[in-house]
Amino acid sequence: MSYIKAEEILPKEVIEIIQQYASGVNIYIPCKEKKEWGSQTDSKAYYRVRNDKICEMHRQGKSVRDLAYEYALSEKSIRRILRETRRSA
């Protein structure tokens, strides 16, 4: 993430108001229109397909340990995927 100097984009009056609350520190100003995670990439779809495959393989008898090794995830992560997928089904 790159930083923009406040002086470059904000009026002096706004900077003076902000300085009353946060002088000399970095602050983060979030977007007004927050986008849902994965909405601008294929990540959300990729992980949904991957997690569905993990659940299907587990239903077919593959162990949590084997799935963790195959997908390079911790056993705890595999269990979380299985639990969350069951909840959303």
RANOR-V819828 format. One record per residue. N is the residue number from 1. PHI is phi in degrees with one decimal (NA if undefined). OMEGA is omega in degrees with one decimal (999 if undefined). D_CENTER is the distance of its C-alpha to the mean C-alpha in Angstrom with 1 decimal. Layout:
((N	PHI	OMEGA	D_CENTER) (N	PHI	OMEGA	D_CENTER))
//
This chain:
((1	NA	176.6	15.6) (2	-99.8	-178.3	19.2) (3	-106.1	176.3	21.2) (4	-119.2	178.1	23.8) (5	-69.0	-179.1	26.8) (6	-56.8	-178.6	27.4) (7	-60.8	-177.9	31.0) (8	-78.3	-173.9	29.9) (9	-129.4	-176.1	28.3) (10	-111.2	174.4	29.4) (11	-65.7	-178.5	32.9) (12	-54.7	-179.0	34.8) (13	-62.7	179.8	35.1) (14	-67.7	178.4	31.4) (15	-60.0	-179.9	30.9) (16	-63.1	177.3	33.8) (17	-66.8	179.9	32.2) (18	-62.5	-179.4	28.8) (19	-62.7	176.4	30.9) (20	-67.2	-176.1	32.3) (21	-106.4	-174.7	29.0) (22	-147.1	-177.6	27.3) (23	-96.5	175.6	29.8) (24	77.0	178.7	29.1) (25	-121.6	174.7	25.4) (26	-81.1	175.3	22.2) (27	-128.7	178.6	20.3) (28	-108.9	176.6	17.1) (29	-111.9	-175.9	17.9) (30	-70.5	177.4	15.0) (31	-66.1	175.3	15.6) (32	-69.0	-178.9	17.9) (33	-99.7	-179.7	16.4) (34	-71.4	179.1	12.7) (35	-90.1	178.7	11.4) (36	-68.2	-179.3	9.3) (37	-55.5	176.8	6.0) (38	82.0	-176.4	7.9) (39	-75.0	-178.5	11.1) (40	-104.6	178.7	12.3) (41	-135.7	177.2	12.0) (42	-92.3	-174.9	13.0) (43	-57.8	-176.6	9.9) (44	-60.3	179.1	9.7) (45	-66.0	179.7	13.5) (46	-59.0	-177.8	13.6) (47	-68.7	176.9	11.7) (48	-64.9	179.2	13.7) (49	-64.6	179.3	16.8) (50	-59.7	-178.0	16.2) (51	-66.3	175.7	15.7) (52	-63.5	177.8	18.8) (53	-64.7	178.6	20.7) (54	-59.9	179.7	19.9) (55	-64.6	179.6	21.2) (56	-64.1	179.3	24.2) (57	-64.1	177.7	25.2) (58	-67.7	177.3	25.0) (59	-62.3	179.9	27.2) (60	-83.0	173.1	29.6) (61	108.0	179.1	30.0) (62	-72.8	-176.1	27.8) (63	-76.1	177.2	27.0) (64	-60.1	179.7	23.7) (65	-60.7	-179.9	24.9) (66	-65.7	178.3	25.7) (67	-65.1	178.7	22.4) (68	-60.7	179.4	20.6) (69	-65.8	-176.8	22.9) (70	-62.4	-176.8	22.7) (71	-100.0	179.2	18.9) (72	54.9	177.5	18.7) (73	-123.2	175.6	16.6) (74	-76.6	176.3	17.9) (75	-62.3	177.9	20.1) (76	-61.7	178.7	18.0) (77	-65.6	178.3	14.9) (78	-62.5	178.9	17.4) (79	-61.7	178.4	18.8) (80	-63.0	178.4	15.5) (81	-60.5	-179.9	15.0) (82	-63.4	-179.4	18.6) (83	-66.0	-178.1	18.5) (84	-68.2	178.6	15.7) (85	-69.0	176.8	17.3) (86	-63.1	-179.3	20.6) (87	-63.7	-175.3	19.5) (88	-83.0	-179.1	18.3) (89	-80.5	999	21.5))
//
